[in-house]
Amino acid sequence: MMPSQQKVKSFHSDSCTCCISGREILPSVHTVWWCSIYFLRLLKGSTGHFKNHSKYSVSAVLRSCSQTKLQAFFFAKHLRNPCVVPHSHGAIQSWRFFSCKDLLESEQENWRACSAKYMAMTKRMKRRLEAHYDKYSSSLSSPVIRFGEYVYFEENGCIFRSKLGEIDEGNNEILLSTEALPFHNSLIQRIRICPDHRYMAVAIKSAHSEESACIVVKLDTLPKVECIIPNVFSFEWAAHEILLYTTQKNLQCHHVYLCDFNKKHSELVYTEHDARYFVDLYCTKDRRFLTINSSSKNSSEVWLVDCHHPFESPVLVQQRTEGVIYHIEHRNNELYILTTYGDPVGYKLMKAPVDSCGLENWLPIYTVKENTKLIDLEMFKDYCVAFLKFCGHLYLDIFSFVSNSVRNVKLPAWACSFELDPHPEYTASTFYFWLLSPVQPPVRFAYSLMKNSLTEHTEQEVPVTMNCHTVRLEAKSKDETCVPITVFHKANSKELRRMPLLVHVYGAYGIDLNMSFKAENLMLIKDGWILAYCHVRGGGELGLRWHKDGSTTKKHNGIQDLQACIKLLHELGYSQPALTALMSVSAGGVLAGALYNNDPHLIRAMVLQAPFLDVLNTMLDPHLPLTIEEQEEWGNPLVDETCKEYIQSYCPYQNIRPQNYPSAFITASENDQRIPLAGLLRYICKLRKAVQAFHAQDNCTKVKGLQMPNILLDVQPGGSHCAPSWDDSLNQASTQLAFLYKELGLDKRQ
């Protein structure tokens, strides 16, 4: 992922490592069904072509595991903190947690009592969701990924290897099984193979916390675990036996270590001293350099490690400059620099000689158009491919290094999102990707760079887009800015005003609203729901300026955008307030919670997952792990009184008051480090008191049909932020939908 932690992947694409941007971790948990292409992204950056293979049975996998003894060897004297990461359930003990212990127990008791009335509907929803997930994941078999003369694939928590062309013959070697490791409910998150195939490094992450570790396996005749390094965020092989890795503590990465597996030696090579910056690693496509990327929300700095001479000191490309983000690739002894430097606002591709790579020598060769979102950038030997979004539509710009020309390729109009296959070979003439939308399962495409042709590789038995109507609208916000809305509903629907409406919003960190496929969306469309995605300011849908216009002292813009979107939908006949629900996750809770305070009459219910609702108190606590890093997104109320007053003016917690609130259902994790539980408990308590105060008034008892809203908080064990395990995710989605159907009176229709 891009080290600036924006949702532009650029040279640093690695979807297997969750994109961490302050409060948010991507991808969304509701795309867990997408596991069958998950492993494609595990090897991204080091792999090429793939093909599908038949699945292994669980029993066969277990038999293979039992025949392969994974041995662990440690050189504790030389390697920093080498050990087997202890059996962990993600129990992060903090003083903030214990100060709210009584409140937590009270809320858990309240949830047990209130959830009973949703139980029957939850069970029905779970059965339906399981059927939809099974239907749309059954056609996606596990992929096989080529790296040199070998292919790698993952099944049931195991990584296998086979020689090219022999995979169907069953000559498959098991390299690693998570069952053989001392981890509870762990996920394979990233894998890197060293250049000579002698070592494999694998990231293992707990499903219930943000704890992770790097497993290094020596690929001898009998694969053996060489060591397990705890608290590792990113890693790359610089040479045959040389691994560089970053360590993570309290959600921050500030140190880079080099490990020599030949000499059994480890040393510190880089330290970041500024708490606003986050450090990660990337290896250029031609494997010439490994880059150490230190980035904040609005500036970055890159150091080069020469893969031919990895023990030499890293070389600085360009000292960090306020407002300038940049990332590095390499080709023919020149650095290719993706950067925000210069006018107009947005990303540009520049180049400079390796020997004189300072800012004064950067030469522009390609500029992303204004108000266009750069989603990803792929480098090839003679081409560079930019994945772009403009006015809600996806397209490609193909830049030729040979002719210095750009070809523009429009992608199908129904597409709202894409997922890349692993990086093709550096010299490949064809690359592959998947297009999808919230209601369209992934469709695989191939683009030939030589023939300039786009080919669809996946055939859908019944194209979902034919059964669902897509509408793109624009709402005028308070300052006359046009805000995009993407709407989905059942084709040939009549009386849209009587159909339930589910509104999605995010609007933070320059991250696009999640438009990937979710099987439950098809279930909702079938049941007559309208789905609306509001692309408000603060997100990244219209480029860098769109983000800046909705952050720090412009946060009210995003709130007003959301209000304008919902009002326009109702004015155009898309449902009505009594049938409208609002849904968001993480930092999207700021906008959703603000609308909940300012315009409660626009919606009937609100569902939030791990929401950020207590902005002011959080940003006033420098002891929290993200407070300093987040100041570039929300401002610094610690030293700026004007900033403090501005945050207070929109902060959901600060603006709770007695009024007729809609029902609300909030889910959270007990030990979530990104969203302190104390803030959510305070929010729920204050909200309940405001609701009770309003309904205790004499005039409320005289209003016919005025009912007390349901204010619910479901706190789950563990420390995961918006990324529970498959079972937990399914249960959570089922409960959320049961709540919405009940609150909107749709359970009677069911």
C-alpha positions, 0 to 999 in steps of 0.5 A: 500500500501507498506509504502516505496511507491514502487510498491511491495504491500506486507503486506500493500496491499490496492488497494483502496488507491492509491499507491502514489510514488512521481509523480505517483498515481496508478492505472491508470485512464484508468482502471476506467471501472474496477469499478465492482471489485473496491469495492473488494479492499475497504475492503481488509485487513478485509474481506473474501469471496464474491459473485455477486449480481444483480445491483440496479437501480439508482432510487431504490438507491435514494429511499433508500437514501431518507428514511435513514436520515444520521445525523452528530454529531461532538465533535469539542472540542476534535477531531482534526479539525472535520468538514464537509469538504467544498464543493471543486473543488480542487482549490489549490491557489499557487504563482507558479500558479498565476505567470503563469496566462498569459501563462495559458490563452494563452495556453487555447486559443491556445488549443480551436483553435487547438482542432477544427480539432480533434473534429470529430475524437474525437467524433468517438473515444468516441463512440467506446470507450464507446462501448468497455467499455460497452462490457467488463464491463457488465459481471462484476457485483458488488461484495459482501464482507463478514465480520463476519455475514454481507456482504457489497456491493457498488452501485452508490455511496452507501454502503449497508449491509445485513446479510449473506444469505439474500442479495437476499431477498432484506433485505439490509440496506443502511449505507452511501450515498455520495449524502448525503454528502457535497462533489462534485463528490467524490469517495469511496476510502477505508472502514474499519469496527470496530471489533464489527461492531458498526462503519464504517470508509470510505475514501472519495476523490474528483475526481478533487483533492487530498483532502480526508476525513474520514467519521465515521458512527455509525451503529445503527438501523438508521446509522448516521455520527458520524464525518467527519475528513478532510485531512486523508490519512490512518486509521485503527481500533485498537479496538472496538471504537478506530480509528487511522488515519494519516493526510495529508498536501501538499502531506506529512503524518507525524502525527498519531492520536488516536480517542476514540469514546466512550470518544469523545477524540482524541490525537497525538500518533506519529510524523515524523520529517524527510521530506523524510519519509511518514507515513501510517497505517496497521493492521496485518491479525490476528488483533493483532497489528496495525503498524505505518509505516514511510518510505522513498524511501530506508529505513523504520521504524515500530512502533507497537500498541498493539490492546489489549492495544491501549492506551499504547505507540507504540513500535519500532521494529527496528530503521531505517537503511539506505538502509533497508526497512521492513514491519511487519506481526504477527503470533503465537507471532512472527513477520514476517518481509519482508525486503531488509536487507542482501544479495542478493539484493532483498526481504527476509522474516524473523521472530523474537520474539515479545519480542526481535524483533531487527535486530540482532534477524531476522532469514531468512526463505524465499528469493526472487530470484535475478532479480525477482519482488515481487509483493505482499505477503499474510499471512495465518495461516499456509502459506505465498503466494508470487506473483512474476514476473520473465522474464515477467512471473507470478508465485506463491511461496507458503511457508508452516510455518508448513513444512518450504517448498516452492511450486512453481506454474506457472501462465498462460503464457498470464498473465501480471498483477494480481489483488487480491481479498480482503484478505481471512479469516486468516484461509482460505484454498483457496484464489482468484485473477484475472489475466489480460493483456493489451489485456485480460479482467480479469479472476478469479482464485482460488488456494487451499492451501490444495489441491495445485490446481489452478482453473480458475473461469471465462469463456470467450465467445471468449478468447481475447488471441486467437485473439491477438499475444503476443511476448516477446523480449529483446533489448541490451542497450548501456551497453549490458544490456538486456531490456525486451519488451512485444509486442501485435498485431493482430494474423496472421498480415501481413506486420507489417512494415506498421502497426502503433506502440504505445510504452509505457514507465515509468521507475521510482520509482521501479514501473512496467509499467502498464500492466493492461487491458484497453478496448481501447487496444482491439480497437487499436489491431482491428485497426491494431496497434502494442502495445509495452511495454518497461520495462526499468531500473528505473522501478521494473520489474526485482526487486530492482536492476533494479530500482537502476540501473535507478535512481539518477546518473544512469538515462541515463540507462533508456533513453538508454534502451528506445532508444534500444527498439524502434530501435530493434522493427524497425529493426525486422519489427515492424512498422517504425518511420513514424508510431510510437508514444510514450506514457507515464504518470507522471515521465515516461515523463522524459524518453519519453521527453529525447528520444524526444530530443535525437532521434526525428527521431525514432517517429512521435508523442508523447502523455504525461499525467501529465508529469514530464519534468522540473526535474532540476528546480523542484528539485532546489525548496525546497518549492515544497511539493515533492522536499525533498522526491524525492531526493532519486530518482533523487538526491539532486542538492541543495547541489551537483553540480555534481548531478546538472550537471547530471540532467541537462544532461538529463532533457527534459526541459534543453535539448530542442534545434532547430531541427525537432521535432515530434508532441506532445500532453500533458494533465495536470491538472490546480492545480496538486500538483505533477507536477507544471503547471509552469514547463509544461508551460515553457516547451511548450513555450521553445519547440515552440520557438525551433521548430519555430527557426528550421523551420525558417532556410533557409535549412528547407524550401528547404526540401520537405515534412518537416512540422511544428509539432503540439505542443499542451497542454490541461490544464484541471481544477481541481487538480487531478494527472493522476486520473480524473473522469470517464467522464473526463478520457473518454474524455481525452482518446478519444482526445489522440487517435484522435490526434494519428490517425490524426498525423499518417495519420490513420484518412484517413483509418478510 
